[in-house]
Amino acid sequence: MLVVVDTGGTKTLVASFDRNGILGEQIKFPTPKNPTEYTVLLRSILTDNYRNKKVKAIIVAAPGIIKDGVALWCPNLKWHNFHIQKALSGVLGEDTPILIENDANLAGLAETRIMKKIPDQSLYVTVSTGIGSGIITNGHINESLRNSEAGHALVEYDGIVREWESFASGQAIYKTYGKYARDITNKKTWNQIADRISRGFLAVIPILQPDIIIIGGSMGTYFAKYSEKLKDILKEKLPDHIPCPKFIQAKHPELAVIYGCYYYAVDNLNITGSKK
């Protein structure tokens, strides 16, 4: 069994995969902003639910820059230098390894690996509380670019240079329109949202030139509402010699990170895994 933890800026999801790669029951709870509270609550949940089971590894996803088991910077949680791996050490036994990775990298890994034909390079962008990105090269997390943060790309919007996620994330959309994506029905509003989202892509696409872009996160669930307008803007604005990549909606917009934890374990622990 693998135990996986998707730590989001708003909620945390804990689940497991059996030896056949089948996703088990999911446990959700609001993500504590305080690292100590997060540690105490997560350790309690892991102990209560998996203490007497054969757990091969724990894989934890976090929304920020991760290095050697440490969350160096998770802005939406205001975590700095939080040693997650150390905080959870021994929770399910001293011999149970704990792997920590960026959530968007993991989501991109999962969404790429389930494709019939794996592209040379895919870009996963999650638009939810913030905007995260994962760059996947030949079906694996690109180690050289694993700390890339497209959501913090500096672009001009409304006459001001600002971070992409500050005006295009799900949180920013709610602050602007007073509604969650699920409650927005006005086409004009969705066209405005497409424009907001396009600004970051116009900066990122010429640099990375991915074969395919996968949209995930809570806003990914509603991709059909703004996809055509988004692509029209990009095709109009991108230079002629830089093609607009193919855009697709994440197959598991809310569970991509969880599936990515599974694939990450398969890659790093020599576990035989099946394609989901």
N, C-alpha and C positions, 0 to 999 in steps of 0.2 A: 504494500500500500504506500502511496505517496500522499502526503498532506500538503495542501497548497493554500496560500494566503494572499489575497488581493487587497492590499492596503490602498484605499482610495482617499482622495481629499475630503470626501463626505462620509463614505461608508466603507467598511471592511467586510470581505467575504471569505469565509473559510470553507474548504471542501476537501474531498479526497478522490483519488483515482485508484481503482483496484489493479491487479496485475495484468488485466486485459485492457487497461486504458479506459475503463468505463467510469464516468463521473458519478460520484455518490451524492449524498445529501449535503445541502448547503446551509451554512449558518451565517447570518448577517447581523452586523451591529454598527452603530455610528462610530466613526473613527475618533478616538480621543486625540485632542491636539497635544496634550502633554505626553512626552515619551514614557514617563514612568507609569502613568495611567494606562497607556496603550500596552505596555509590557505586562502589567499585572493582569489586565483583562484578557489579553491574548493567551498568556500562559495558562490562565484558569480554563479558558475554552479548550485549548489543546489538551490539557491534562484530563478534563472531565470527559472528553469525547474520544480520545485516542490513546490513553495511557496503557490500556491492556491489549492493544493491537500491534501487529508487526508492521511498524512504520519504517520504510527504507530510507526516507529523507523528508525534510520539510523545506519547501521552496516558498520564499516570501517575496512578493512584488511590492515595490514602494515607488511613489511618484516623485522622483528626483534623481540627482546624481548619486550613484552608488559605486563605492570602491572598497574592495576587500571586506565586504560585510558591513560597511559603514555608510549610513545615509549622510553624505557630506552636506547636501542641500536639498530640502524638500519645501519649496516656498509656500505651497498651499496649506501645509501643516505647520510651517515655521519651525521645521526640524533642522538643526545644524550639528554635524558631527555626532549623530546618534548611532552608536554601535549596536545595530539590531541583532547581528549574529551573536555577539557576546551577551546581550540582554536575554536572548532566548536559549542560550547554551544549556544543554542538559534537560530541557523541558520534557522530552520523551526518551530520555536515556542518553548517556554520555557518548554512545557510539552512533547516534543518529545524526548524520550531517545536516547542516542548515545552509541553504544557498539563498543569497539575496541578489535581486536584479531589478533593474528599472522596469516599471510596469508597461510602458509603451513599447520597449524593446521586446518584451515577452508577448505582448498582444500581436505585434508585427510578425514575430516568429511563428505564432500559431496560425494567423490568417494566411501567411505565405505558404506554410507547409501543407495546408489542406488544398492548395490549388492543384489542378490536374497537371499543369506544366509550371514548374517553379521558375520565375523570372530571374534574370541576371541580377537585377536590383529592384527592390520594392520599397516604398516609403509608406509606413503606417502612421496615420495621424489620428489621435484620439481627441475629440472635441467634447469635453465634459466640464468638470469644475474648472480645469485649466485646459491648456492644449499641450499634449505630449507627442513625441515623435519617436519612431523606431526605424532604423535603416537596416534592411535585411539584404545581404549579398549572397547569392547562390544558396539560399535557403537557410542561412545562419546569421545570427546577430553580427553585424560588422564591428569587430573589436576596436578598430581605429576610430570609429564614429559612434561608439556606444554611449558616449556622454553628450551627444548632440542634443540641443534643446531648441527645436524649431519654434516652439511656442513663445520663446523669449527673443526671437528674431526682432530686430528693431526696424520698424517700417513706419511710413507716414500715414496717418489717418486723421481726417478732420483738421488738417493743418498742423498737427503735432507729431513728432517722432516718438513712438511708444512701442511697448512690447505687443506682439501680435495677440497674445491671449488676453491682454487688458481690455480689448474691445471686441473680440470674436469668440471667446470661450462661452460655454453654457452659462456660467456665472455672470459674465458681462451681458449676455443677451437678456437674462432675467432682470438685471439691474436697469437695463435700458428700456425694456418693453413692459416690465412688470408681470411677465408671464413666463411659464416654463414652455419649452418647445412643444410639448404635447398639447398645449392650450392655444397655440398660435395657428390661426386659420387664414389670416389675411395674406393674399398673394404678394401685395406690395411689401409687407413686412418681411416675408421670406426672401424677396428679391434684395432687400436691404441687407439681410443676414448673409446672403450669397456674396454680396459685395464686400462685406466685412471679412469673410473667410478667404476670399480671393486675394486679399492684400498680402497675406503671409506667403501664400503659394507663389505669387509673382516674384517674391524674393528668393524662395527656396528652390523652385523648379530649375531655374537656369544654373544653379550650382550643382545640384545632385543629378538632374536629368534622369529620374527613375523611369523604369519601364511601366510601372503601375503604381497608383496611389490608392491606398485602402483607407476609407473613412470609418472610424469607430467611435466609441464613447456614446454618451446619451444623445448627442446631436447626430451621431451616426445612425441612430435608430430612425431618424426622420430625414435621411439623406435624399429621399425621393422628392421632398418638398422644395429643395433648393439646388439639386444636382444640375439640372439643365441650364439654369441661369449661371451657376458657377462656371460650368464648362464654356459657356458662351463668352463670359468675361475673360477667361484665361486665353481662349483662342484669339480673341480680339487684341489683347494686350501683350501677349508673349511675342518676342521677336520671331520673324519668319523662319529662321534657321533652328529654332528650338521648338520641337513639337509639344503639343499638350499631351501629357501622359494619359493613359487609360485610367478612369476613375471607377472604383467599385465600392459598394457598401460592405462593411465587415459582415461576414457570415454569422458571427457570434458577437454582436456589438457590446453586449453586456457581460459576456463570459470569455472574451478573447484572452484576457490576461490569465485566467484560470487555466485554459487550455495551453497557453504559452508556458506556464509553470511546468506542465507535464512534459512538453517537448524539450524544455531546458534540462529537466532531469534526465530524459532519455539521452540527450547529447553529452551531458557531463558526468553521468554515473554509470555509463555502459549498460543501461537498462534496455531491454528489447521492448520497443513500443509499436503500437499499431497506428496507422494514419486515421485521424478522426475526421 
